[in-house]
Amino acid sequence: MSALLDVLRSIRKSGQGPLSCPQCGAAVKRSRAPLEGWILPIRYLCEECGYAGFLALEKQQHDE
């Protein structure tokens, strides 16, 4: 049962880390289309390298 609680806690905590570009590692911004995240998938934009896509990497913050 505690393993299940650990998984649920990790799911709840996800989405809290900063998102980065899969090509250059810079921070990405989310595009703001009206139906995005509801009907359409979320699209990410990188101002450093020009990446535009549906994949962004979440940097994990380790508890210390």
N, C-alpha and C positions, 0 to 999 in steps of 0.2 A: 504494500500500500504506500510506503514512503517513496518508492521509486516512481509511482504514478504522480504523487504530489510534487516531486522534483521536476518531472517533465512538465506538469501544468504550470509550475512557477517559471520555468525557463521559457515557455510559450508566452506567458503573460509579460515577461520582461523583454521579449524580442521587439525589435522596432525602436529601441531606445538609443542605439548606437548611431554615430554619424555615417552617412552613406557616401561611398566613394566610387569613382569611375573605374570600371574594369580594365580600361586601356592604360590610363596614366596615373591613377591613384588619387587624383585631385577630388575635392568635394563636388558633388553633383547637386543640381537643383531639380525639383519636380516641375514638369510642365503643367500648366493649369487649363486643361481642356474641360469643358462643362460636364461631360459624361465620364471623365477619367476616374478610375477607381470604383465605378459603379457598373457601367456596361463595358467600357474600354479599359484595358490594362493601364497601369500607371507608367508614364514615360519619363525618363530621366535625361537631363541635358547637362553636359560638361562644358564650361566656358573655356577651359584650358586647351583641350585638344579637339573640341567640336563633336564629341561623341553624343549621339542621340539614340537611345534604345530603351528597352524594357527591363534591363538588368542593371542593378547597382549592388555593390558589395557593402555589407554592413561591417564596420569595424567593431570588434568586441572590446568592451572595457572590462578588464579583469578586476575582480574585487581584491583589495589589499587590506 
